[in-house]
Every structure is written in structure tokens, then in C-alpha cells.
């Protein structure tokens, strides 16, 4: 339970970053929202890594 809370806190802190910083990391606010609701065996990290890979190709 503590690990889950820590992940949610970390994801919320990403929302505090400006759009430029998020873009530098290869993600956007929609990716964070998707990571916060990750389901079906996908972890938030998996969601964000997939988003970074997808955004690197565009």
C-alpha cells in the first residue's frame, strides 16, 4: 500500500512540472493521467516508458 501511495505522489508531482519540462522528458499531461489509471497488468512506469518511446518517434 505504501508503494502505491508513493507512486501516486510521484505522478502527481509530475503534474506540477511545466509543459516544456514534460516535453523534455518525452511525456505530456495525458500520459501522466493514463499512467495514474494504469490497469490490466500495466504499471505506471510501463505506461510512461511506452509514451516516451512513442513520442520519440514523432
TIMI-2910 file (N, C-alpha, C, CB; in pm, 1 decimal, decimal comma, always signed):
<rs>
+----------+----------+----------+----------+----------+----------+----------+----------+----------+----------+----------+----------+------+
!      n_x !      n_y !      n_z !     ca_x !     ca_y !     ca_z !      c_x !      c_y !      c_z !     cb_x !     cb_y !     cb_z ! resn !
+----------+----------+----------+----------+----------+----------+----------+----------+----------+----------+----------+----------+------+
!    +81,6 !   -119,3 !     +0,0 !     +0,0 !     +0,0 !     +0,0 !    +86,7 !   +126,8 !     +0,0 !    -93,3 !     -0,8 !   +120,6 !  Unk !
!   +195,4 !   +124,0 !    +76,5 !   +284,7 !   +240,9 !    +79,8 !   +348,0 !   +266,7 !    -56,1 !   +394,2 !   +221,3 !   +184,9 !  Unk !
!   +384,7 !   +160,5 !   -126,3 !   +445,7 !   +177,3 !   -258,9 !   +345,2 !   +238,8 !   -355,8 !   +496,7 !    +41,5 !   -313,4 !  Unk !
!   +221,4 !   +195,8 !   -346,1 !   +117,2 !   +250,2 !   -433,9 !    +96,9 !   +398,8 !   -406,8 !    -15,7 !   +173,9 !   -414,5 !  Unk !
!    +96,2 !   +436,6 !   -279,9 !    +81,1 !   +576,8 !   -242,3 !   +200,1 !   +658,4 !   -290,9 !    +65,9 !   +590,6 !    -90,2 !  Unk !
!   +319,2 !   +603,1 !   -279,4 !   +440,3 !   +673,2 !   -325,0 !   +436,2 !   +695,9 !   -476,3 !   +567,1 !   +593,0 !   -286,7 !  Unk !
!   +388,7 !   +595,8 !   -551,9 !   +377,2 !   +612,0 !   -697,1 !   +278,0 !   +722,2 !   -731,3 !   +334,2 !   +479,9 !   -762,9 !  Unk !
!   +162,7 !   +723,5 !   -662,3 !    +63,4 !   +827,8 !   -689,2 !   +119,0 !   +965,7 !   -658,3 !    -63,5 !   +803,2 !   -607,6 !  Unk !
!   +192,6 !   +977,2 !   -549,3 !   +253,6 !  +1105,1 !   -512,4 !   +355,3 !  +1148,7 !   -617,4 !   +321,0 !  +1094,8 !   -374,4 !  Unk !
!   +435,0 !  +1055,7 !   -666,2 !   +534,1 !  +1087,8 !   -769,3 !   +465,9 !  +1131,5 !   -898,3 !   +625,3 !   +967,0 !   -796,2 !  Unk !
!   +358,9 !  +1062,8 !   -936,2 !   +287,0 !  +1100,3 !  -1058,3 !   +223,0 !  +1237,4 !  -1042,8 !   +180,0 !   +995,4 !  -1092,5 !  Unk !
!   +167,1 !  +1265,1 !   -925,1 !   +108,4 !  +1398,5 !   -902,1 !   +215,1 !  +1506,8 !   -909,8 !    +37,9 !  +1404,2 !   -765,1 !  Unk !
!   +334,1 !  +1476,7 !   -861,4 !   +440,7 !  +1577,7 !   -866,2 !   +481,6 !  +1606,6 !  -1011,1 !   +563,6 !  +1530,6 !   -784,4 !  Unk !
!   +467,6 !  +1508,6 !  -1099,3 !   +494,6 !  +1534,2 !  -1241,1 !   +396,9 !  +1636,3 !  -1297,7 !   +486,8 !  +1403,9 !  -1321,6 !  Unk !
!   +275,0 !  +1634,7 !  -1247,6 !   +175,1 !  +1730,7 !  -1295,0 !   +211,1 !  +1874,5 !  -1258,0 !    +38,4 !  +1695,8 !  -1238,0 !  Unk !
!   +296,6 !  +1891,8 !  -1158,0 !   +340,0 !  +2025,9 !  -1117,9 !   +443,1 !  +2085,2 !  -1214,1 !   +397,9 !  +2021,7 !   -977,5 !  Unk !
!   +503,2 !  +2001,1 !  -1296,7 !   +604,0 !  +2049,0 !  -1389,8 !   +538,3 !  +2121,9 !  -1506,6 !   +689,9 !  +1932,4 !  -1440,8 !  Unk !
!   +611,4 !  +2215,0 !  -1565,4 !   +556,2 !  +2287,0 !  -1680,9 !   +563,6 !  +2198,6 !  -1805,2 !   +632,4 !  +2420,7 !  -1704,6 !  Unk !
!   +486,6 !  +2236,3 !  -1905,8 !   +475,9 !  +2155,7 !  -2027,6 !   +609,7 !  +2138,0 !  -2098,1 !   +377,0 !  +2218,8 !  -2122,4 !  Unk !
!   +694,7 !  +2239,1 !  -2093,1 !   +825,7 !  +2229,6 !  -2157,0 !   +910,5 !  +2122,0 !  -2091,9 !   +897,9 !  +2363,6 !  -2151,2 !  Unk !
!   +909,8 !  +2119,7 !  -1960,6 !   +987,5 !  +2017,3 !  -1887,6 !   +933,9 !  +1877,5 !  -1918,0 !   +983,0 !  +2043,8 !  -1734,5 !  Unk !
!   +801,4 !  +1864,6 !  -1921,2 !   +742,0 !  +1734,2 !  -1952,8 !   +780,8 !  +1690,6 !  -2093,5 !   +588,3 !  +1739,5 !  -1939,2 !  Unk !
!   +777,6 !  +1784,9 !  -2187,4 !   +814,9 !  +1753,2 !  -2326,0 !   +960,3 !  +1708,1 !  -2332,4 !   +792,6 !  +1875,7 !  -2418,3 !  Unk !
!  +1046,5 !  +1772,9 !  -2254,0 !  +1187,1 !  +1732,4 !  -2248,5 !  +1201,3 !  +1587,9 !  -2201,2 !  +1265,8 !  +1825,9 !  -2156,0 !  Unk !
!  +1111,4 !  +1544,3 !  -2115,9 !  +1113,3 !  +1406,9 !  -2065,4 !  +1042,0 !  +1310,7 !  -2159,8 !  +1048,9 !  +1400,7 !  -1927,6 !  Unk !
!   +978,3 !  +1365,3 !  -2262,9 !   +912,6 !  +1281,0 !  -2361,2 !   +771,2 !  +1239,9 !  -2326,1 !   +992,6 !  +1160,9 !  -2382,4 !  Unk !
!   +709,0 !  +1313,7 !  -2233,9 !   +572,0 !  +1282,3 !  -2193,9 !   +488,8 !  +1409,8 !  -2192,3 !   +569,2 !  +1213,6 !  -2055,0 !  Unk !
!   +358,0 !  +1392,6 !  -2178,2 !   +270,6 !  +1508,1 !  -2160,4 !   +169,2 !  +1476,2 !  -2051,0 !   +198,8 !  +1545,7 !  -2294,0 !  Unk !
!    +84,3 !  +1570,2 !  -2020,2 !    -10,8 !  +1553,1 !  -1910,3 !   -107,3 !  +1436,5 !  -1933,4 !    -89,5 !  +1681,0 !  -1890,4 !  Unk !
!   -143,3 !  +1413,0 !  -2058,6 !   -231,5 !  +1299,7 !  -2088,3 !   -163,2 !  +1167,3 !  -2055,8 !   -274,1 !  +1302,0 !  -2235,9 !  Unk !
!    -33,2 !  +1159,2 !  -2081,0 !    +41,5 !  +1037,6 !  -2049,0 !    +42,7 !  +1013,6 !  -1898,6 !   +185,5 !  +1046,7 !  -2102,5 !  Unk !
!    +55,4 !  +1120,4 !  -1821,7 !    +54,9 !  +1107,8 !  -1676,1 !    -81,2 !  +1059,8 !  -1627,4 !    +91,0 !  +1242,0 !  -1609,8 !  Unk !
!   -187,5 !  +1117,6 !  -1683,4 !   -322,7 !  +1075,5 !  -1646,0 !   -343,7 !   +928,3 !  -1678,4 !   -428,2 !  +1161,3 !  -1718,1 !  Unk !
!   -294,5 !   +885,8 !  -1793,2 !   -307,1 !   +744,4 !  -1831,0 !   -227,7 !   +656,2 !  -1734,7 !   -258,4 !   +722,2 !  -1976,5 !  Unk !
!   -110,4 !   +701,9 !  -1695,8 !    -27,9 !   +625,3 !  -1602,2 !    -95,4 !   +614,0 !  -1466,1 !   +110,0 !   +690,0 !  -1587,0 !  Unk !
!   -164,1 !   +719,5 !  -1424,4 !   -231,4 !   +717,2 !  -1294,5 !   -345,9 !   +616,1 !  -1291,1 !   -284,3 !   +855,9 !  -1260,8 !  Unk !
!   -399,9 !   +584,4 !  -1408,1 !   -510,1 !   +488,1 !  -1411,9 !   -468,0 !   +358,0 !  -1480,3 !   -630,9 !   +548,6 !  -1484,4 !  Unk !
!   -339,9 !   +325,1 !  -1474,2 !   -288,3 !   +204,0 !  -1538,4 !   -359,2 !    +80,6 !  -1482,2 !   -135,0 !   +192,3 !  -1518,2 !  Unk !
!   -398,8 !     -6,7 !  -1573,7 !   -469,7 !   -128,5 !  -1536,5 !   -423,3 !   -244,5 !  -1625,0 !   -623,1 !   -108,5 !  -1548,3 !  Unk !
!   -482,4 !   -357,6 !  -1603,4 !   -457,2 !   -477,6 !  -1685,1 !   -310,4 !   -517,6 !  -1686,3 !   -504,0 !   -454,3 !  -1827,7 !  Unk !
!   -248,7 !   -516,1 !  -1569,6 !   -110,1 !   -559,4 !  -1558,2 !     -6,3 !   -457,5 !  -1599,1 !    -91,1 !   -679,0 !  -1638,1 !  Unk !
!    -51,2 !   -340,7 !  -1643,8 !    +42,6 !   -234,4 !  -1682,2 !    +70,9 !   -147,7 !  -1560,4 !    -14,2 !   -148,0 !  -1799,6 !  Unk !
!   +196,8 !   -120,1 !  -1535,6 !   +234,2 !    -32,0 !  -1426,3 !   +243,7 !   +110,2 !  -1479,0 !   +368,0 !    -76,4 !  -1362,0 !  Unk !
!   +239,4 !   +209,6 !  -1390,4 !   +258,5 !   +347,9 !  -1435,7 !   +390,6 !   +366,0 !  -1511,0 !   +253,9 !   +443,2 !  -1316,2 !  Unk !
!   +494,1 !   +299,2 !  -1466,1 !   +622,6 !   +308,0 !  -1534,4 !   +616,0 !   +254,6 !  -1675,9 !   +727,8 !   +233,2 !  -1456,9 !  Unk !
!   +543,9 !   +145,4 !  -1694,3 !   +528,7 !    +88,2 !  -1828,1 !   +455,2 !   +185,1 !  -1919,2 !   +453,8 !    -46,0 !  -1821,7 !  Unk !
!   +352,8 !   +249,4 !  -1866,0 !   +274,4 !   +345,0 !  -1944,9 !   +361,8 !   +462,9 !  -1986,2 !   +151,5 !   +394,5 !  -1864,8 !  Unk !
!   +437,6 !   +517,4 !  -1891,7 !   +521,9 !   +633,0 !  -1922,7 !   +636,5 !   +595,9 !  -2017,6 !   +578,5 !   +692,6 !  -1793,6 !  Unk !
!   +694,4 !   +477,3 !  -2000,1 !   +800,7 !   +434,9 !  -2092,5 !   +746,9 !   +418,9 !  -2233,5 !   +863,8 !   +303,1 !  -2045,5 !  Unk !
!   +628,0 !   +363,2 !  -2247,2 !   +567,0 !   +349,0 !  -2379,8 !   +540,1 !   +486,6 !  -2440,8 !   +435,7 !   +267,4 !  -2371,0 !  Unk !
!   +494,9 !   +580,6 !  -2359,3 !   +467,6 !   +716,1 !  -2408,3 !   +597,3 !   +783,1 !  -2454,9 !   +399,6 !   +801,3 !  -2297,9 !  Unk !
!   +704,7 !   +766,2 !  -2376,5 !   +832,7 !   +824,4 !  -2416,6 !   +880,6 !   +766,0 !  -2548,8 !   +937,9 !   +801,7 !  -2308,1 !  Unk !
!   +866,7 !   +636,3 !  -2563,7 !   +909,6 !   +571,3 !  -2688,8 !   +824,4 !   +619,8 !  -2805,5 !   +900,6 !   +416,9 !  -2676,7 !  Unk !
!   +694,0 !   +628,6 !  -2784,4 !   +603,0 !   +675,0 !  -2889,8 !   +634,2 !   +819,0 !  -2927,7 !   +456,2 !   +662,7 !  -2844,4 !  Unk !
!   +657,4 !   +904,3 !  -2830,0 !   +684,7 !  +1045,3 !  -2856,8 !   +822,7 !  +1066,5 !  -2918,3 !   +672,8 !  +1125,6 !  -2728,7 !  Unk !
!   +915,2 !   +976,5 !  -2893,2 !  +1048,6 !   +988,7 !  -2952,8 !  +1045,1 !   +962,6 !  -3102,4 !  +1145,9 !   +892,3 !  -2885,8 !  Unk !
!   +949,4 !   +881,9 !  -3145,1 !   +936,7 !   +850,7 !  -3288,7 !   +869,3 !   +962,6 !  -3365,7 !   +858,2 !   +721,7 !  -3308,1 !  Unk !
!   +789,2 !  +1046,1 !  -3294,7 !   +716,2 !  +1150,8 !  -3367,0 !   +796,9 !  +1276,4 !  -3386,4 !   +590,1 !  +1184,6 !  -3294,9 !  Unk !
+----------+----------+----------+----------+----------+----------+----------+----------+----------+----------+----------+----------+------+
</rs>
